């Protein structure tokens, strides 16, 4: 039995509008839940992104600093063959060790390539010399460095080439 009163919606119209409002409410709820999930993901990702950006900046700083360490290493080798006061030599050695310790504290590790098989991922070949073995690092111009297991700077080396 349908009742219609002038100016008032019919029962069918009321049901139709009710269903439309329920559907709109469902859509709004879904939008709300998506927005809530997006915000939760954003909240979780921000610290990770900040840490990644800090890491990128550290890599830049450490890359520059290991070049200074290489210069100090070269200076120490020159001091060994010169008539410099032993105390001065020890002082430079101590500064060198302190910088290496500082780098280690932040995850930077120095590695030596001498005597190891040449690995293009970790070594930069500067020269090739004839030797007893093929593809072995026989001399090291500069040590290599990693930061948290990733290559920061390759070791600059001389590689042997077996006599034919």
C-alpha angles and dihedrals in degrees: 000000000000121000120199123188120186112259092012122098120252121248090255091052091048092050091047093050091044091053090047090052092048090051091048090049090051091050091049091049091051091049090049092050091048091049090048091050091046091051091047090052090047091050090051095044098049096073091046092050092047090051091048090052091048088050092053090051092048090053090054092049095044092047089057093043096052089056088058089049089053089052091051089049090053090047091052091052089052091048090055091062097042136077096254124146111270092229091056091049091050091049092054089047090052092051089049092052092047092053091048090050090049090053092047090052088060096045100267113135127190116219133193122219100188112128094007128115112269111262114186090205091063105019134061111206111222097171142002123224131185112255147154094268133042124241099004125136106246099171136020123213094179133006120242128239136210129195115209090337095311123109112261098171128357121234111255106227151167113239126207123235116201116241112254 
